[in-house]
Amino acid sequence: MKAELGTGVLLSAALFRNERDQYKVASADPLVPDQQLDGKSRVNGLALSASGQITREWSITAKYTYLDSKVLRSVATNGPLGPDLYDGQAGNPLTNTPKHSGSLFTTYAFPFGLSVGYGLTYQGSFYLNNNVAAPPAVTVLYKAPDYLVHSAYLAYDVNENIGLQLNVKNFTDKTYYNRIRNNGWATPGEGRSAVLTLQVKY
């Protein structure tokens, strides 16, 4: 669904369902040692966005995504044990799938040549592993922490031909990690950084 406000802001909203099946999962049956194409999962989601000019001077780009994920089947049902196999993951959220995520970037242009902007990026926490143990055993579950990163923007037109622009990423120097794996490997996110650009037009 899309709608455009009179000021020039385009709004959009989408509901979706993503169902996956026939991916390889363990049989959990000693008589069926090979993985079987019997995995099933489902993700119900909502995606919202807004972009455009709120006023002539003020622009915005914003996105938000909500994901409700669930493992439907993580062990194969064929073999002598069939449906009686214990499936500890069934009903649990998918790994590496944050429930909430979003971003925002907005700028405001003053009449004397100065423009300022602010941005944020948010990613919610997510599970790195899933339950595999049958009761009374318990699987220790690990989660990647959520993070919120801020950025800033400043631009000034010295004259018609010369402009200055300053971009500052992660100005609070937030420590966060991405590409996290359940084996303990992860990549640190980008720390505080600033880039000053001189623009010259001929």
VEXFI-503114 format. One record per residue (C-alpha): residue in three letters; x negated, y negated, z negated; residue number from 1. Coordinates in nm, 4 decimals, m for minus. Example, Ala and Ser with C-alpha at 12.3 -4.5 7.8 and 13.67 -1.06 7.14 Angstrom:
BEGIN
(node Ala,(m1.2300,0.4500,m0.7800),1)
(node Ser,(m1.3670,0.1060,m0.7140),2)
// end
This chain:
BEGIN
(node Met,(0.0000,0.0000,0.0000),1)
(node Lys,(m0.1343,m0.3439,0.0962),2)
(node Ala,(m0.0109,m0.6950,0.0301),3)
(node Glu,(m0.1504,m1.0396,0.1019),4)
(node Leu,(m0.0917,m1.3305,m0.1303),5)
(node Gly,(m0.0256,m1.6727,0.0140),6)
(node Thr,(m0.3671,m1.7931,m0.1022),7)
(node Gly,(m0.5442,m1.5370,0.1181),8)
(node Val,(m0.6135,m1.2590,m0.1343),9)
(node Leu,(m0.5611,m0.9083,0.0012),10)
(node Leu,(m0.4379,m0.6557,m0.2569),11)
(node Ser,(m0.4354,m0.2824,m0.2003),12)
(node Ala,(m0.3345,0.0212,m0.4056),13)
(node Ala,(m0.3562,0.3898,m0.3237),14)
(node Leu,(m0.2474,0.7051,m0.5045),15)
(node Phe,(m0.4157,1.0228,m0.3897),16)
(node Arg,(m0.4675,1.3892,m0.4682),17)
(node Asn,(m0.7747,1.5842,m0.3649),18)
(node Glu,(m0.7467,1.9612,m0.3941),19)
(node Arg,(m1.0468,2.1818,m0.3300),20)
(node Asp,(m1.0445,2.5588,m0.2974),21)
(node Gln,(m1.2504,2.8424,m0.1605),22)
(node Tyr,(m1.5832,2.7303,m0.3010),23)
(node Lys,(m1.8274,2.9724,m0.4591),24)
(node Val,(m1.7830,3.0664,m0.8239),25)
(node Ala,(m1.9173,3.3494,m1.0353),26)
(node Ser,(m1.7090,3.6645,m1.0467),27)
(node Ala,(m1.7843,3.7244,m1.4194),28)
(node Asp,(m1.7377,4.0896,m1.3307),29)
(node Pro,(m2.0418,4.3245,m1.3371),30)
(node Leu,(m1.8787,4.5299,m1.0630),31)
(node Val,(m1.8659,4.2197,m0.8375),32)
(node Pro,(m2.2148,4.0653,m0.8803),33)
(node Asp,(m2.1982,3.8188,m0.5891),34)
(node Gln,(m2.0309,3.4806,m0.6068),35)
(node Gln,(m1.6868,3.4648,m0.4538),36)
(node Leu,(m1.5005,3.1942,m0.2603),37)
(node Asp,(m1.2365,3.1624,m0.5288),38)
(node Gly,(m1.2999,2.8254,m0.6977),39)
(node Lys,(m1.0171,2.5744,m0.7231),40)
(node Ser,(m1.0036,2.2176,m0.8562),41)
(node Arg,(m0.7823,1.9115,m0.8326),42)
(node Val,(m0.8338,1.5362,m0.8654),43)
(node Asn,(m0.5451,1.2907,m0.8961),44)
(node Gly,(m0.6545,0.9335,m0.8456),45)
(node Leu,(m0.5611,0.5683,m0.8260),46)
(node Ala,(m0.7641,0.3101,m0.6329),47)
(node Leu,(m0.6992,m0.0648,m0.6668),48)
(node Ser,(m0.8756,m0.3514,m0.4923),49)
(node Ala,(m0.8464,m0.7266,m0.4434),50)
(node Ser,(m1.0506,m0.9443,m0.2108),51)
(node Gly,(m1.0307,m1.2881,m0.0584),52)
(node Gln,(m0.9976,m1.6540,m0.1508),53)
(node Ile,(m0.7996,m1.7357,m0.4642),54)
(node Thr,(m0.8463,m2.1007,m0.3750),55)
(node Arg,(m1.0561,m2.2686,m0.1081),56)
(node Glu,(m1.3460,m2.2831,m0.3542),57)
(node Trp,(m1.2949,m1.9561,m0.5439),58)
(node Ser,(m1.3452,m1.6095,m0.3931),59)
(node Ile,(m1.3174,m1.2634,m0.5475),60)
(node Thr,(m1.3876,m0.9002,m0.4676),61)
(node Ala,(m1.2735,m0.6431,m0.7229),62)
(node Lys,(m1.2302,m0.2658,m0.7218),63)
(node Tyr,(m1.1086,m0.0114,m0.9759),64)
(node Thr,(m1.0812,0.3670,m0.9510),65)
(node Tyr,(m0.9146,0.6111,m1.1893),66)
(node Leu,(m0.9805,0.9840,m1.1495),67)
(node Asp,(m0.7937,1.2556,m1.3407),68)
(node Ser,(m0.9887,1.5708,m1.2577),69)
(node Lys,(m0.9218,1.9310,m1.3551),70)
(node Val,(m1.0791,2.2701,m1.2951),71)
(node Leu,(m0.8046,2.5089,m1.1878),72)
(node Arg,(m1.0154,2.8216,m1.1483),73)
(node Ser,(m1.3882,2.8742,m1.2007),74)
(node Val,(m1.4139,3.2535,m1.1879),75)
(node Ala,(m1.3075,3.4916,m0.9141),76)
(node Thr,(m0.9898,3.6901,m0.9691),77)
(node Asn,(m1.0785,3.9873,m0.7513),78)
(node Gly,(m1.2352,4.3056,m0.8869),79)
(node Pro,(m1.1027,4.5599,m1.1395),80)
(node Leu,(m1.0522,4.3014,m1.4137),81)
(node Gly,(m0.8736,4.0578,m1.1851),82)
(node Pro,(m0.6714,3.7837,m1.3599),83)
(node Asp,(m0.7749,3.9178,m1.7017),84)
(node Leu,(m1.1177,3.7566,m1.6648),85)
(node Tyr,(m1.1714,3.4751,m1.9153),86)
(node Asp,(m1.1970,3.1354,m1.7444),87)
(node Gly,(m1.3372,2.8918,m1.9981),88)
(node Gln,(m1.3497,2.5997,m1.7536),89)
(node Ala,(m0.9865,2.6140,m1.6428),90)
(node Gly,(m0.8037,2.3005,m1.7536),91)
(node Asn,(m1.1222,2.1057,m1.8283),92)
(node Pro,(m1.2355,1.7931,m1.6393),93)
(node Leu,(m1.4776,1.8307,m1.3513),94)
(node Thr,(m1.8422,1.7579,m1.4235),95)
(node Asn,(m2.0068,1.4415,m1.2838),96)
(node Thr,(m1.6644,1.2811,m1.2393),97)
(node Pro,(m1.6080,0.9603,m1.4397),98)
(node Lys,(m1.2461,0.8838,m1.5198),99)
(node His,(m1.2896,0.5056,m1.4889),100)
(node Ser,(m1.5144,0.2998,m1.2614),101)
(node Gly,(m1.4988,m0.0457,m1.1113),102)
(node Ser,(m1.6780,m0.3550,m0.9909),103)
(node Leu,(m1.6178,m0.7288,m0.9665),104)
(node Phe,(m1.7903,m1.0139,m0.7888),105)
(node Thr,(m1.6581,m1.3677,m0.7862),106)
(node Thr,(m1.8009,m1.7024,m0.6743),107)
(node Tyr,(m1.6968,m2.0643,m0.7084),108)
(node Ala,(m1.8208,m2.3424,m0.4769),109)
(node Phe,(m1.8407,m2.6937,m0.6205),110)
(node Pro,(m1.7989,m2.9958,m0.3876),111)
(node Phe,(m2.1570,m3.1171,m0.4431),112)
(node Gly,(m2.3220,m2.8115,m0.2809),113)
(node Leu,(m2.3584,m2.5826,m0.5848),114)
(node Ser,(m2.2097,m2.2310,m0.5891),115)
(node Val,(m2.2089,m2.0002,m0.8912),116)
(node Gly,(m2.1159,m1.6365,m0.9108),117)
(node Tyr,(m2.0756,m1.3479,m1.1524),118)
(node Gly,(m2.0590,m0.9745,m1.0972),119)
(node Leu,(m2.0186,m0.6580,m1.2998),120)
(node Thr,(m2.0372,m0.2871,m1.2350),121)
(node Tyr,(m1.8793,m0.0338,m1.4710),122)
(node Gln,(m1.8995,0.3428,m1.4746),123)
(node Gly,(m1.7264,0.5507,m1.7361),124)
(node Ser,(m1.8747,0.8506,m1.9115),125)
(node Phe,(m1.8503,1.1987,m1.7624),126)
(node Tyr,(m1.9311,1.5564,m1.8558),127)
(node Leu,(m2.2608,1.7082,m1.7463),128)
(node Asn,(m2.1580,2.0677,m1.8100),129)
(node Asn,(m1.8442,2.2682,m1.8686),130)
(node Asn,(m1.7230,2.5406,m2.1007),131)
(node Val,(m1.8441,2.8891,m2.0138),132)
(node Ala,(m1.8241,3.0758,m2.3422),133)
(node Ala,(m1.5358,3.2988,m2.4420),134)
(node Pro,(m1.3976,3.2560,m2.7961),135)
(node Pro,(m1.5214,3.2675,m3.0650),136)
(node Ala,(m1.8408,3.1397,m2.8974),137)
(node Val,(m1.8562,2.7656,m2.8294),138)
(node Thr,(m2.0287,2.5850,m2.5432),139)
(node Val,(m2.1988,2.2599,m2.6400),140)
(node Leu,(m2.0753,1.9938,m2.3976),141)
(node Tyr,(m2.2913,1.6968,m2.2985),142)
(node Lys,(m2.1682,1.3648,m2.1626),143)
(node Ala,(m2.3428,1.0897,m1.9739),144)
(node Pro,(m2.2727,0.7562,m2.1477),145)
(node Asp,(m2.0758,0.4841,m1.9781),146)
(node Tyr,(m2.2433,0.1595,m1.8778),147)
(node Leu,(m2.1576,m0.1981,m1.7848),148)
(node Val,(m2.4093,m0.4006,m1.5832),149)
(node His,(m2.3823,m0.7772,m1.5282),150)
(node Ser,(m2.5238,m0.9874,m1.2448),151)
(node Ala,(m2.5315,m1.3568,m1.1613),152)
(node Tyr,(m2.5576,m1.5723,m0.8514),153)
(node Leu,(m2.6561,m1.9348,m0.8022),154)
(node Ala,(m2.6878,m2.1215,m0.4715),155)
(node Tyr,(m2.7484,m2.4857,m0.3884),156)
(node Asp,(m2.7469,m2.6639,m0.0536),157)
(node Val,(m3.0244,m2.9207,m0.0697),158)
(node Asn,(m2.9097,m3.0586,0.2646),159)
(node Glu,(m2.7623,m2.9292,0.5893),160)
(node Asn,(m3.0810,m2.7396,0.6730),161)
(node Ile,(m3.2222,m2.6232,0.3414),162)
(node Gly,(m3.0618,m2.4040,0.0788),163)
(node Leu,(m3.1752,m2.2247,m0.2350),164)
(node Gln,(m3.0276,m1.9012,m0.3668),165)
(node Leu,(m3.0977,m1.7137,m0.6913),166)
(node Asn,(m2.9726,m1.3590,m0.7528),167)
(node Val,(m3.0180,m1.2014,m1.0955),168)
(node Lys,(m2.9364,m0.8329,m1.1389),169)
(node Asn,(m2.8651,m0.6762,m1.4776),170)
(node Phe,(m2.9316,m1.0054,m1.6566),171)
(node Thr,(m2.8653,m0.8467,m1.9976),172)
(node Asp,(m3.1361,m0.5871,m1.9168),173)
(node Lys,(m2.8978,m0.3018,m1.9946),174)
(node Thr,(m3.0612,0.0402,m2.0161),175)
(node Tyr,(m2.8642,0.2968,m1.8218),176)
(node Tyr,(m2.9168,0.6056,m1.6094),177)
(node Asn,(m2.7777,0.7370,m1.2836),178)
(node Arg,(m2.8125,1.0611,m1.0902),179)
(node Ile,(m2.8031,1.2461,m1.4225),180)
(node Arg,(m2.8294,1.6248,m1.4126),181)
(node Asn,(m2.7484,1.8769,m1.6837),182)
(node Asn,(m3.1111,1.9950,m1.6878),183)
(node Gly,(m3.2176,1.6679,m1.8532),184)
(node Trp,(m3.3345,1.4980,m1.5332),185)
(node Ala,(m3.2120,1.1444,m1.4639),186)
(node Thr,(m3.3104,0.8249,m1.2838),187)
(node Pro,(m3.3271,0.5020,m1.4878),188)
(node Gly,(m3.1056,0.2254,m1.3531),189)
(node Glu,(m3.2581,m0.0962,m1.2264),190)
(node Gly,(m3.3663,m0.3317,m1.5035),191)
(node Arg,(m3.3393,m0.7096,m1.5077),192)
(node Ser,(m3.4666,m0.8614,m1.1839),193)
(node Ala,(m3.4397,m1.1972,m1.0096),194)
(node Val,(m3.4888,m1.3009,m0.6473),195)
(node Leu,(m3.5160,m1.6640,m0.5365),196)
(node Thr,(m3.4583,m1.7243,m0.1666),197)
(node Leu,(m3.5285,m2.0343,0.0369),198)
(node Gln,(m3.3080,m2.0675,0.3462),199)
(node Val,(m3.4072,m2.2977,0.6286),200)
(node Lys,(m3.1831,m2.3671,0.9281),201)
(node Tyr,(m3.3045,m2.5225,1.2498),202)
// end
